[in-house]
Amino acid sequence: MQAACDGLTKIEELYAPSGDSFYPVELNGSVYDSFALRVVFERDKTGFEESKEFPIRTNMVVAARYQIIEYLGSAAFSRAVQCLDLDTNKMVCMKIIKNDKDFFDQSLDEIKLLKYINVNGDVDYNNVLRLYDHFYHKEHLIIVTELLRDNLYEFSKFNRECGDEPYFTIGRLQKISRQILTALDYVHSLRLIHCDLKPENILIKSYSRCEVKVIDFGSSCFIDDHLSSYVQSRSYRAPEVMLGLPYDQKIDLWSLGCILAELWTGYVLFQNDSVQSLLARILGIIGEFPYHMMTSGKYVPQYFTQDGQLYQEIEGAPCPERGRRLHLLVPKKTSLRQRMRTNDELLLDFLEKLLQLDPAQRPTAAEAMEHPFLAPGRIPDFTEDAEMLSWAGVGLGEAESYKVMCSMRNLAANQKDGLNKLRFWGKIFGTEADYYVAEAQKDGGEPDETDPDAEPPGQGANQFTYYVTNDLAGDWRRLPDIKPKEIIAARAIKRLVTGNAGSKVITHPAFEGAEEVYLRAQIARITADTVICMKGYLKKEEEEGSPIEQNEEFICPPAAELLKMEAWTHMQPHILRNGRTTHKEIPEGDTPEELELAAKMKEEQEADPEKEVLRGLHADGLQWTIKQAGDATVYRASADPAAPLRSSAVTYVRSLSWPGAVTAVRNGQFVSIYVGYGLAASSPNFFPPAPPDVQEEPEDPGEVEEPQGSLEEPKEPEE
């Protein structure tokens, strides 16, 4: 609506309500707004405080509401303490701004932006800091926010110095990357640039769930602000800022690349003691700056000679004959791969994208979230699964588990069409070499025309595609789809694999096909019999033909309930005697041959009926054992009464019919794996059928004529 003065327009925008009857208002294209700043004071008292330093004492109550519990630390502008909010009974973080005019003004900017960020979206979903309160008290501006834990810099340093297992695994890097990119995408959607993304400004919300939040918006700015040439902490400063080029929100993506590299290696990627040494590191690790950046940057002459050599001016009086005294810097050539010390191609490619020197080639936060490294559920973090499996007695070891995951990432990266739901299936021991097995979801394909009984790709025993390798640093080999006759033949023999997928299977009864076919048949049998899940994790609609889907409303039962057989179900269809998971449809016909075939098929179906996919383990008889390891104490995830119950206990289920098949679960996260010889347990002991008897006497050939002629005695050799 129009205000009383011409040129003034009342507006409504996505800002926190000002509570002012006049603001917000628009004048000549600019919008003016306000927010209230409460001043908390003691009645009947005036004058200045005794000291400019705000007193901090344990149990001291600030502004009659916040009781100081613990001193947390200090920064350039402020000091932070943990407090108990006596009004809400919640633990909070209180940031006490130092008594300085510039610090005060910049902190007012931070409050303004925090209010703006908090009112426009869910701060928990978007992984940004929640603002609770702000006020002025005893000559200090005070900001109250949610209480988080260590920042990534302090925690990474602690983790490295303690010599514990590395916390920042590939899987946790994925989680942290997704959360920070979600925060950046949200902040950028509000036309903001964070401008100071670094490990100290990313705080941990939960160690066990690896949850983080982005904080400190004191240096943030809008994209159409008058952009300062001094932004970002130096080790995380983007090239366009240093060279004096226009910059935008992509400087935050450069900072993220530096942070992830530091978390992985434990060291700052671009260590430096000056802008020149920082540029030298970037040139040595990433490469040369594009020509257009070198010719357009207003600060380029401060760091580079006219022929493009990096220099640093030597302190002291200039030489009268030659002018300034310069020290040329020659960057030490290396590479991001060498610095990262990893062969994970997806991680390296992800970092290379974030650390593009040319901001035009650097992705936005939304584009970065689409990178294959962050594909949700594509390649689970097997190092986390391995830790849980170790409680179940499946000890692949930290080094081998990491190699498995890196090798699977390389497998995924080398597939043109990509792989869906790739997971580590297990390991089968061989007499000469072992097989590592990876499983991927199939989306369908052309059926095998050479065998009409074979189940089509994406269904039954061919629901998944399997890849094997003997060397985690080498290539993976795709196993062929399986046919019913091959499964039937594999049941009749019991043979250790050699590790040579192309070798011939020499056994009795005879097995047609190479070892890779026998291996594929055993994998199909093991998968059908041993891959299980918690009851209710999957669901199927009552309508016939409806697919089995994950139940989004599933809540993991308490650890004590998981010790019961009734709490578990199979996930895969049972393989019938005919080598399929389903019976073929009985053909119709009137001829005697057709009627006889139909009767025979019906008899076979009645003798071997199909089993329900989500069948309970209790129906299998004594084929399973369920045990528990670790602390089974139940606790709540937070003080919220609605928060889920949790336990550190690992419940694991072992198959007795296929020794080596294990499923482990902890707090709803579960994993199935097979580590063994690929053979079923047999009771009584397995004895292959005997070969045909060897004939004792040959058949009588009848009369045989005496050969003509006679043998002469050998002559004496002549002397």
Sequence and secondary structure as in RCSB ss.txt:
>XXXX:A:sequence
MQAACDGLTKIEELYAPSGDSFYPVELNGSVYDSFALRVVFERDKTGFEESKEFPIRTNMVVAARYQIIEYLGSA
AFSRAVQCLDLDTNKMVCMKIIKNDKDFFDQSLDEIKLLKYINVNGDVDYNNVLRLYDHFYHKEHLIIVTELLRD
NLYEFSKFNRECGDEPYFTIGRLQKISRQILTALDYVHSLRLIHCDLKPENILIKSYSRCEVKVIDFGSSCFIDD
HLSSYVQSRSYRAPEVMLGLPYDQKIDLWSLGCILAELWTGYVLFQNDSVQSLLARILGIIGEFPYHMMTSGKYV
PQYFTQDGQLYQEIEGAPCPERGRRLHLLVPKKTSLRQRMRTNDELLLDFLEKLLQLDPAQRPTAAEAMEHPFLA
PGRIPDFTEDAEMLSWAGVGLGEAESYKVMCSMRNLAANQKDGLNKLRFWGKIFGTEADYYVAEAQKDGGEPDET
DPDAEPPGQGANQFTYYVTNDLAGDWRRLPDIKPKEIIAARAIKRLVTGNAGSKVITHPAFEGAEEVYLRAQIAR
ITADTVICMKGYLKKEEEEGSPIEQNEEFICPPAAELLKMEAWTHMQPHILRNGRTTHKEIPEGDTPEELELAAK
MKEEQEADPEKEVLRGLHADGLQWTIKQAGDATVYRASADPAAPLRSSAVTYVRSLSWPGAVTAVRNGQFVSIYV
GYGLAASSPNFFPPAPPDVQEEPEDPGEVEEPQGSLEEPKEPEE
>XXXX:A:secstr
 B SSTTEEE   SS     SS SEEETTEEE     EEE  TT  S  S SS    TT EETTTEEEEEEEEE 
SSEEEEEEEETTTTEEEEEEEE S HHHHHHHHHHHHHHHHHHHSS TTTTTB  EEEEEEETTEEEEEEE    
BHHHHHHHHHHHT   S  HHHHHHHHHHHHHHHHHHHHTTEE    SGGGEEEEETTTTEEEE   TT EETTS
   SS S GGG  HHHHTT    THHHHHHHHHHHHHHHHSS TT  SSHHHHHHHHHHHT    HHHHHH TTH
HHHB TTS BEEE SS  BTTTBS EEE       HHHHHT   HHHHHHHHHHT SSGGGS  HHHHTTSGGG 
TTTS  HHHHHHHHHHTT    HHHHHHHHHHHHHHHHT SS  EEEEEEEEE  SS  EEEEEEE       TT
 TTS  TTSGGGSEEEEEES TTS  EE     HHHHHHHHT      S TTSB   SS   SBHHHHHHHHHHH
HHHHH EEETTSEEE SSTT  EEE TT     TTGGGSGGGEEE S    TTSSSS        SHHHHHHHHH
HHHHHHHS    TT BGGGG S EEEEEES   EEESSSSTTS EEE  EEEEEESSSTTEEEEEETTEEEEEEE
E S    SS           SS          SS          
